[in-house]
Amino acid sequence: MRVVFYTRPPLLEPALHFAREMSRLTEFHLLLELEPRAWSAMFASAPAVQESGILAADPILRRCFPDGIRAYWQGTASFNLISYTNSRSIHPASLPVSHAAIRFLRNLEPDVLHFDDVSLRMALNYPELPRLDFLSVHDPEVHSGEQDWRRDLSRYLTFRKARRFVLHNEAQAERFCSGYRVPSHRVAVSHLGVYTLFREWMSSSVSQEARTILFFGRISQYKGLDRLYQAMSLVAEQVPGVRLIVAGRPEFGYRLPAPPVLTRGGRIDVLNRYIPNSEVAELMQRATVVVCPYTDATQSGVVLTAYAFDKPVVATNVGGLPEYVRDGDSGLVVAPDNVEELASAITRVLVDSALRRRLTDGVARLAANELGWPARAVQMLAIYQGAREDV
């Protein structure tokens, strides 16, 4: 079976894991869409690509990734960049590149063509595409404060073209089907796996710091940072010298709330900027616990990154988070609107060493089994095969 998988930089970590495992099972071709803002945001150490069109990925990306990550794509049948040199999605200069990309896809003659979420640049040229077998929808429901007409237009154009959809949590499947009027037999659920490739960014081993909490990732309204700040005032009263690290760049239009002053020697350090992957690895190693106090969610790459470093997670009971954070096994799950419960859960993980050991063991079990990428690839291959048999 020949599988062609089209992805974008925000989804590169799971795509590379998927590519490595699928390449062991079938003929797998990986394509990565790139444009100038993606280079600056995702590949800060790499020189900007000046050439547009279809480019071989390895000679370019090998300059900005550790050798261990390069191994993730070396088993693929091909790995190419769809390179745009203009930043605007809707622009005449994008059309020749999109035309070339679709010709490239057609010439591969895939048995399965799978787009990893929508691309407006490609969506404007979908009439040229003979079919789209699978479309992953990473956010079936739009996060609070993140409405975007470009995504809405992309979905309108792409959903009509897709034969089947892949979601990454069970909790939102029914609402997705009803909201977009998609028959349930056209929707499959396949959970994502642990982002272990982040360990390749470790330049050295860093010791875990006691009583250190990490809140990481792009920061937006739905991430619940204001509620975490309220909870931290309560945590500080119970845990002397507690430290919260807030690391990440706010989404456009979102203003970070002012951090509270903590009692008993507690402190909050805010790293209000893009966090390179090497620093992500360092912060994860330092943390005692990672916290995701979201007000709504689908699944979370933050959780899957934390698991790569054997860190338990305190998360809220929203969206698909409880499918990834097993309450009492790999983390603690709390109500999204209860600051006291959030504070209590964080405090428990910080002060109870037996609980931390149990949660850390649970994280390792998940990473080796249900949330391991070999199992994820086997499941998706079965989904592909089942779809072909139904044609």
Buried (B, 14 or more C-beta within 10 A) or exposed (E): BBBBBBBBBBBBBBBBBBBBBBBEBBBBBBBBBBBBEBBEEBBEEBEEBEEBBBBEBBEBBBEBBBEEBBBBBEBBBBBBBBBBBBEBBEEEEBEEBBEBBBEBBBEBEBBBBBBBBBBBBBBBBBEEBEEBBBBBBBBBBBBBBBEEEEBEBBBEBBBEBBBBBBBBBEBBBEEBBEEEEBEEEBBBBBBBBBBBBBBBBBEEEBEBEEBBBBBBBBBBBBBBBBBBBBBBBBBBBBBEEBBBBBBBBBBEEBEBBEBBEBEEEBBBEBBEEBBEBBBBBBBBBBBBBBBBBBBBBBBBBBBBBBBBBBBBBBBBBBBBBBBBBBEEBBBBBBEBEBBEBBBBBBBBBBBEEEBBEBBBBBBBBBBEEBBBBBBBBBBBBEBBBEBEEEE
